[in-house]
Amino acid sequence: MTKIAVIYYSAYGHTYELARAVEEGAKSAGAETRLRKVRELAPEEVIASQQGWHDHRVATQHVREAALDDLEWADGFAFGTPTRFGGPAAQLKQFIDTAGALWQKGVLADKAVTSFSGAMNPHGGQESTILALNNAFYHWGAIIVPTGYTDPSIYAAGGNPYGTSNTAAEPAVSEAVLAAARFQGARLARFAGLIARQP
């Protein structure tokens, strides 16, 4: 069975919704999954001062924190992050930065990887965030699996061929965007399975 790790950071819950949809898509393609959040780096007093951030943190206490073992276990990865000035959130970047020992051993090479993101505005940096994440994956030697324009759900969700992206101005992620995320998860699982079965 193909193994997919969905690893994300979410402050207010939008990226968490996307991560769950990506996981659902991977499961629909027959994959075994691990949904993991990365460690929070922001000070408690900052989180407590913003109700939505605090509430989401409380609501997702059941989600396990990502560990390097999740990367070693998986045949493929999906990474999700909100946009921070056109790049990934520091929390997700910090986790990726700890994977140096696995990279040096070649553990991360030849595994499928995909990314998803969101921002407050339609042109708030979602695409550049995904492209910035991909820079790490080139170094890993991972095989990047974009959504491309390979399914009608991508067009319905706004047409981002790099990976699913959400505009967080709305209180919840739209069904169209969630459908694209499910497709992305299924596509990742399919390619991760094909790659993992190669000698």
Secondary structure, DSSP 8 states (H G I E B T S, - for coil): --EEEEEE--SSSHHHHHHHHHHHHHHHTT-EEEEEE----S-HHHHHTSHHHHHHHHHTTTS-B--HHHHHH-SEEEEEEEEETTEE-HHHHHHHHTTHHHHHTTTTTT-EEEEEEEESSTTSSHHHHHHHHHHHHHHHT-EE---TT-SHHHHHTT--SSS-EEETTSSS--HHHHHHHHHHHHHHHHHHHHHHT--
